[in-house]
Amino acid sequence: MTIREILEKKEGRRKKAYRDTENIWHIAIGHKLEGGQTDRELEILGIDDEPDDDNWEGFTITDEQIEELLTHDIEEVTHSLLKSFTQEELDSLDPVRHHAVFGMCYQIGSVSGFPSFVKAVKEGDWDRAAKEMLWRNGEKMEVRSRWYKQTSKRCQAAADDMINGTVEESTPDKLLEDAGFTQDPAQQGEKQIAELLEQILVTLKSIDAKLGKE
């Protein structure tokens, strides 16, 4: 799944303004309305100014505006993350952990308020990073984090993803590559092909055994 698809699945898609669990106005795919919009955001929303008293009751937008807002918000989150991580550090994360970090920043606005979390991610200490997501102090684990208090299930799911990460999917082409095929099998000796196919069979049996245990 792409980051757009993941965000829509987690945030939902709303054409009409709504209040979240914290009673704050949102719209589209988790876009925060309350608290001030930039000029660009106002332009996408098709208005010149925000409503009086931040009352967005009845405000609606189109699907096209939803997509524009999502693109804008993804760009903003990316810029925000680059204040805490280098691009290389983000690129080094596997897809599941990268989505967990991105989703966290997308929901709470910034990870700069979680310095111990950032440090743990940089060091590859996934257990510690997960604890810092769930608790205000990951070492003491006495008071839940602000994010957990807002949306406990989403926070817990992201923490689980941070611990588990992802296993690269095995495909026939990948198995051939891992087994040593670097060219067209027709150009390989029959004996070598037979040996490599036997290695692939062993690998497939190992995968089946692992899936059976799960």
C-alpha positions in Angstrom: 0.0 0.0 0.0 1.1 3.5 -0.7 1.4 6.1 2.0 -1.7 7.8 0.6 -3.7 4.6 0.8 -2.5 3.9 4.4 -3.3 7.4 5.6 -6.8 7.2 4.1 -7.4 3.8 5.7 -6.3 5.1 9.1 -7.8 8.6 9.0 -10.9 8.1 6.9 -12.1 10.3 4.1 -14.5 13.1 4.8 -15.9 15.8 2.5 -17.7 17.5 5.4 -15.9 19.1 8.4 -16.1 16.9 11.6 -14.8 17.0 15.1 -12.2 14.3 16.2 -11.8 12.6 19.5 -10.3 15.7 20.9 -13.3 17.8 19.7 -11.0 19.5 17.1 -12.3 20.3 13.6 -10.9 18.2 10.8 -11.8 17.5 7.2 -10.6 15.4 4.2 -8.0 12.8 5.3 -7.3 13.9 8.8 -6.5 17.5 7.8 -6.7 19.8 10.9 -8.9 22.9 10.3 -8.9 24.3 13.8 -6.0 26.5 14.9 -5.1 28.3 11.7 -4.7 27.6 8.0 -1.8 28.7 5.8 -2.4 30.7 2.6 -1.9 27.6 0.6 -4.4 25.7 2.6 -7.0 28.4 2.3 -6.5 28.4 -1.4 -7.1 24.6 -1.6 -10.1 25.0 0.6 -11.5 27.7 -1.7 -11.9 30.4 0.9 -10.3 33.7 1.7 -10.3 33.5 5.5 -11.2 31.1 8.3 -14.7 31.2 9.8 -15.4 33.2 12.9 -14.6 31.4 16.2 -13.1 28.5 14.2 -16.6 27.1 13.7 -16.4 24.9 10.6 -19.9 23.5 11.0 -21.4 22.5 7.7 -18.2 23.3 5.7 -17.7 20.9 2.7 -15.1 20.3 0.0 -14.8 18.1 -3.2 -12.9 14.9 -3.8 -10.4 17.0 -5.9 -9.8 19.3 -2.9 -9.3 16.3 -0.6 -6.6 15.0 -2.9 -4.9 18.4 -3.0 -5.0 18.7 0.8 -3.5 15.2 1.1 -0.7 16.0 -1.2 0.0 19.2 0.7 -0.2 17.6 4.1 2.2 14.8 3.0 4.7 17.4 1.8 4.4 19.3 5.2 4.9 16.1 7.2 8.0 15.2 5.1 9.5 18.7 5.8 8.7 18.2 9.5 10.3 14.8 9.7 13.5 16.2 8.0 13.9 18.5 11.0 14.4 15.4 13.2 15.9 12.9 10.7 18.1 13.0 7.7 16.7 11.7 4.4 19.2 8.9 4.6 18.0 7.9 8.0 14.4 7.8 6.8 15.3 5.9 3.7 17.1 3.3 5.8 13.8 2.3 7.5 11.9 -0.6 6.2 8.4 0.2 4.8 6.5 -0.8 7.9 8.6 1.3 10.3 8.8 4.2 7.9 5.0 4.3 7.7 4.8 4.1 11.5 7.0 7.1 11.8 5.3 9.0 9.1 1.8 8.2 10.4 2.8 9.4 13.9 4.0 12.7 12.5 1.0 13.0 10.3 -1.4 12.7 13.3 0.4 14.7 15.9 2.1 17.2 13.7 5.7 16.7 14.7 8.0 14.2 16.4 10.3 16.9 17.7 8.4 16.6 21.1 9.6 12.9 21.3 13.4 13.3 21.4 14.0 9.9 23.0 11.9 8.3 20.3 13.9 10.0 17.6 17.1 8.9 19.2 15.9 5.3 19.5 14.9 5.2 15.9 18.3 6.6 14.8 20.0 3.9 16.8 17.7 1.1 15.6 16.5 0.4 19.1 13.0 -0.6 18.1 11.8 -1.8 21.5 12.8 1.5 23.1 11.2 3.5 20.2 7.9 1.7 20.7 8.0 2.4 24.4 8.6 6.1 23.7 5.5 6.1 21.5 3.4 4.6 24.2 4.8 6.4 27.3 5.8 9.9 28.3 9.0 8.3 29.6 9.8 5.0 28.0 12.1 4.0 30.8 9.8 4.5 33.7 6.5 3.7 31.8 4.4 5.5 34.4 2.4 8.0 32.4 1.0 7.4 28.9 2.1 9.6 26.0 0.0 12.4 24.7 -0.5 10.5 21.4 -1.6 7.3 23.3 -4.1 9.3 25.2 -5.5 10.7 22.0 -5.9 7.5 20.0 -4.7 4.5 22.0 -5.4 1.9 19.4 -3.6 3.7 16.6 -0.6 4.4 18.8 -0.4 0.8 20.0 -0.6 -0.4 16.4 2.2 1.9 15.3 4.3 0.8 18.3 3.8 -2.9 17.3 4.8 -2.0 13.8 7.9 -0.3 15.1 8.9 -3.5 17.0 8.1 -6.0 14.2 9.0 -4.1 11.1 8.7 -6.0 7.9 10.1 -9.0 6.2 11.0 -8.6 2.5 8.5 -10.5 0.4 9.9 -13.5 -1.4 9.1 -13.8 -5.1 10.2 -16.3 -7.7 12.6 -13.7 -9.2 13.9 -12.8 -5.7 14.5 -16.5 -4.9 16.3 -17.0 -8.1 18.5 -14.0 -7.4 19.2 -15.1 -3.9 20.1 -18.6 -5.1 22.7 -17.3 -7.5 21.0 -16.8 -10.9 22.6 -13.7 -12.4 21.7 -14.5 -16.0 19.2 -16.4 -18.1 19.0 -19.9 -16.6 19.3 -21.3 -20.1 22.9 -20.1 -20.1 23.7 -22.0 -16.9 25.0 -25.5 -16.8 22.4 -28.2 -16.2 24.2 -29.4 -13.0 24.3 -25.8 -11.6 20.6 -25.3 -12.4 19.7 -28.5 -10.6 21.6 -27.4 -7.6 20.1 -24.0 -7.5 16.6 -25.3 -8.0 17.2 -27.6 -5.0 18.3 -24.6 -2.9 15.1 -22.8 -4.0 13.0 -25.8 -2.9 14.7 -25.8 0.5 13.9 -22.1 0.8 10.3 -22.6 -0.1 9.9 -25.4 2.4 11.4 -23.2 5.1 8.9 -20.4 4.3 6.0 -22.9 4.4 7.2 -24.1 7.8 7.4 -20.6 9.1 3.9 -19.7 7.8 2.5 -22.9 9.4 3.8 -21.9 12.8 2.3 -18.4 12.5 
